[in-house]
Amino acid sequence: MVIWIPWVAVGVSVISILTAATYARLVLHADAGTEPMRDTSKSIQDGAHAFIAREYTAVGVFVAAMVVLITIVLRHQHGWMIAICYVVGAISSLLAGFLGLMIATRANTRTAQAATKSTASALQVAFRSGAFMGFIVAGFGLLGLTVLYLVFKAWVGVQEAPNIILGFALGASSVALFARVGGGIFTKSADIGADMVGIVEEGIPEDDPRNPAAIADNVGDNVGNVAGMGADLYESYIAAIIAPVTIAAAGAIFRRLGEKAMVLPLAITALGIICSIIGALLVRPKGDVPRWELTWPPYVTALLAAVGSFFLVWGILGKEHLGLFWPVLMGIVAGMAIGLVNEYYTNDSFKPVREIARSAKTGGGTAILSGISFGMLATVIPVGITALAIGVSYVMGSHALGSGGGIYGVGIAALGMLCTTGIVVAVDAFGPVADNAYGIAQMTELDPEVLASIDKLDSIGNTTTSLGKGFAIGSAVLGALALFAAYAQAIGLAPVNMFGDYKFIVGILLGAVTPFVFAALVLAAVGRGAFAVVEEARRQFREIEGLREGAPGAKPDSIRCIDIANRSALHNMFLPCTIAIIAPMLVGFFLGKEALAGFLAGAIAVGFLLAVMMAISGGAWSNAKKLIERGEHGGKGTAAHAASIIGDTLGDPFKDTAGPAMNILIKVMAVVSLVFVPLFMK
Amino acid sequence: MVIWIPWVAVGVSVISILTAATYARLVLHADAGTEPMRDTSKSIQDGAHAFIAREYTAVGVFVAAMVVLITIVLRHQHGWMIAICYVVGAISSLLAGFLGLMIATRANTRTAQAATKSTASALQVAFRSGAFMGFIVAGFGLLGLTVLYLVFKAWVGVQEAPNIILGFALGASSVALFARVGGGIFTKSADIGADMVGIVEEGIPEDDPRNPAAIADNVGDNVGNVAGMGADLYESYIAAIIAPVTIAAAGAIFRRLGEKAMVLPLAITALGIICSIIGALLVRPKGDVPRWELTWPPYVTALLAAVGSFFLVWGILGKEHLGLFWPVLMGIVAGMAIGLVNEYYTNDSFKPVREIARSAKTGGGTAILSGISFGMLATVIPVGITALAIGVSYVMGSHALGSGGGIYGVGIAALGMLCTTGIVVAVDAFGPVADNAYGIAQMTELDPEVLASIDKLDSIGNTTTSLGKGFAIGSAVLGALALFAAYAQAIGLAPVNMFGDYKFIVGILLGAVTPFVFAALVLAAVGRGAFAVVEEARRQFREIEGLREGAPGAKPDSIRCIDIANRSALHNMFLPCTIAIIAPMLVGFFLGKEALAGFLAGAIAVGFLLAVMMAISGGAWSNAKKLIERGEHGGKGTAAHAASIIGDTLGDPFKDTAGPAMNILIKVMAVVSLVFVPLFMK
């Protein structure tokens, strides 16, 4: 049976891609609306393409440099084969991002048009666009990995193959890093810039057609939240599959179980895709769609995957290793729990957001103080759950498989969480499309009724975003830990002296500081980018006659704003991204493999904390602002509202730029360490 | 010779205490000013005493509980002896804090009065008050430790003695924790409350006699920045001495060097006191005192200590172990370097503060964003320097002393930094006294000329505060690392499997999250405290007739404001402080000694990062505000000024509450681990 599993996985991944294609066709066949709507959508498309074209060129240069580096540095470890996998990983990620963006930027106007009929049909269009992205990500990931697995198994042998196809994960990581960081800087520079000039200075609503930065803001939603988020989860997904395969290929487990433990991850992933498709089919919005319309399908998918994996473990490994089912379950539960914590801290029905809104009454300073302290406090449950998941997975893995099984169990936990990626990306990529639809409806001045209908989607999107954010963080941490475990195994499970050697503790310190520096650079980049957009938008209001009054002929020059955000993003993404990729190499090379182990441990811990804190503080400020805008504590125009806008200004780059970038940072550093481990073994 | 060193140390510590007494006499003999000045000073004294009385009662209960716990839990390890040392440590810390506060709250009015003569004589009074605190801290610390060393050496033997006198460090830690956290919450609740109602709402200047919270604010400077800071450095000082003594008592070093390596730390500390006295004697302000008047004496002291320790190492250990001089030097250099980084990032002559002020022009959100990103970025050099100091100290220590020497070297580096504590506390405790003097001068409406003269002291105080903050952080980290090294040695230098066991990585995660939770609780406490003070101050302005207009009979009820800040501080300090002390015990007990090693590593790394980030962001916001108030970007009353006040509101609890609390948190957790290590060895 074992021999057939990779082929089944190939089949399932093709089904996933076909499912995606079907969703894409359904989106494209929908009515694209009136001419002004199509024009606006076209502007957003053009802006997104302009960004993508530049970003991909920059990434292309980086990828080429990495190919040379890998080929030369790892020349005694099949470097050129790893380089091939690297290129495949990079290209597939770029392609997935590009396709997702293509559909999302076409779904926006179609969602707005569908909203003229009913909320349910608008939801359907936006969801289909998200589902396209979800199944492309899942399909590409599993297909790429499995094909490379089959190829290199035949070429270099089954135990050596995982070390080669790690290049695939590294390729996806590099692209994800640039996509998240570049997209994140772009989107928040445009967003803050648009808000500051539009809402604060000129007193016009969000997405007003007069605002020169409004189109840039909508472009940002797509490049940041669709392409960036997709690349992020694509990368987690691949890391989660490859980590247990690598662990299973080396050492004691292979001797006992052979290839079985290597194909189990492929089987669980394929199962996850099938369950995700079932979950997606459950989305059949009707009438007045409730807020949790898109919340429950992921839970159903997770439940199906949990039950299914029980039988998979039984069938593939046999009844005596059935304990390995527990790590799968722990991974699934941990992912959901982190999402729920996120929901509690950022939903305005609960205490944190309400208290932040209340503290806005005494000014911006206290609102920020309150949000930061909630964000910091919120880290404790996700960390506790993750620690528990690691502990249980390790113990059950050791129990089920004997020595080496503990690490394998941790890898499987990550996979358990990530096997439902298809449906999670689908519901998460829904949000930005709904957001864009609202923007288009506003800019083309559709009926208030239609706006209200799309606004409804927004509140659904908020909930799915909480889920998605929690999932992205949890999966990144478990994925990074699984890669870290594989690294620990690769350096021979060498016992590390806590202080028998100073290098380990130095490694921890250096690892811990890296996320701080990375976040600092990214936040500063958003500050600079937003400043540039503000200056430009102010200039246009000053120089373009009749723009402020909305005279018929007076059009803002949206393209210049896009161009400025674009340039700022590309210019500022290089330093942090290069640090992320080079730092582990330098630590490993100069301080040795123990120091690098400490480095990864420190970086994962701190990256995790910052990711949670920034996501939650940011989300909470944003919703506190919305709460006040709905009339709480005096509503719009009050001092409390001004204070909440200050919170939101800090929160935007927290939750959409620096915070999510942490996810990639920790994974990319772990995968770099694992790929280049032969260098540090001398 | 070795046998005499402890007696020499006793002699030097007595000299230190006598020096302190002389400074105190000089302060008390100075002219206390007019009656209104003495009255105001009296109100501040009464407020401080009220706080101290309540705080010490609360701490007393805690100390009693700990005595019971230690005696019972460590009954097979001379628990009752440890408990005695614990009580001595706690009482000496409480006494040092109390005495420092007594003198500081009397020096304030005398400084203001001296300012009516000249800036130089005002500086002299304020400095003498600081010097009293500095030499009390140094004298008490060395005296207590050395006497206990002599007693328990005679009683339980020289190798066993350090394990007993660790109780002294734990006692000092517990008190420091409460003093820093309680004092920090009090001072910032009062400060923010006073600013918010006074400056923002009523538009009256800082320290206006009409402000009901003005006295509370001045009390806060004393309890937070004098008593809290003193207790913090007292604790670091003791930790830095005890850690290398403990390391030297166990294992290979004792076999080779005997008691020599145990008394070397005492000798270096005594040397540091002598050099600090010389440094203090160099402070002879004349005429128009320059800004760096108090900056250079600590550097001279450090230089003398470095040179002196070269000969001490030579004399005590012999020429073949002279390499151990390097760790001393590295410690001194690291302390100064971190202070300089702090100065760069928080002084308005340099880019960071100027850029934060500039970004205040686009609002509070961008000002906060800019300050946070500078604070995060600023962590990289201190971490790098510390990593370098650890590396060099370890390598040189191993080289000079052979196996076990590396850890000893790290301990000696911490001591190298801390041996100059006397002079550092002296210049650091100067700041709050000058601050208070300004408050009194303002409240009793002295001449603008006098105010300008005291304001000059403020700018001197700013520089010494940067130095002191950097020193407090650096010494806390090196002190905690030295204790951690001693812990690592105590658990037998057991090689820790990175992922051979899941417990280590779980320990790192749990350790890393602790500073976040701790900081969150402390920040939230300040928010709540400030809110309560604001409500009370508003009530008084509303209900006390003529208060706003400054009618002759209308006096604010300052005592109520003090009482409210007081209660809020005591109420909210318990949870974070208990977590700090209990968490390592729980981790050690339930997850084992390896997990606790990971826990400490994670906590020290993250605590270090947060301490630097919060100190620097907070200091930078504060100085950006002052820069704008001096006229930059439009000056007072502009939108930029309002934005900078928002930065300052967040910065206050960052730099004076949560940030400094990190210093104690990491030390207290390390010392708890070390004291209770026998529990986890099963």
Interface residues (C-beta under 8 A of the other chain):
Chain A: I192 M196 V200 S359 T362 G363 G364 G365 T366 I368 L369 S370 I372 S373 F374 G375 M376 L377 T379 V380 V383 G384 T386 A387 I390 G391 S393 Y394 V395 G406 I407 V410 L481 F484 A485 A488 Q489 L493 A494 P495 V496 N497 M498 F499 G500 D501 Y502 K503 I505 V506 I508 L509 L510 G511 A512 V513 F516 V517 A519 A520 L521 L523 A524 V526 G527 A530 F531 V534 A597 G598 A601 G602 A605 V606 F608 L609 M613 I645 I646 G647 D648 T649 L650 P653
Chain B: I192 M196 V200 S359 T362 G363 G364 G365 T366 I368 L369 S370 I372 S373 F374 G375 M376 L377 T379 V380 V383 G384 T386 A387 I390 G391 S393 Y394 V395 G406 I407 V410 L481 F484 A485 A488 Q489 I491 L493 A494 P495 V496 N497 M498 F499 G500 D501 Y502 K503 I505 V506 I508 L509 L510 G511 A512 V513 F516 V517 A519 A520 L521 L523 A524 V526 G527 A530 F531 V534 A597 G598 A601 G602 A605 V606 F608 L609 M613 I645 I646 G647 D648 T649 L650 P653
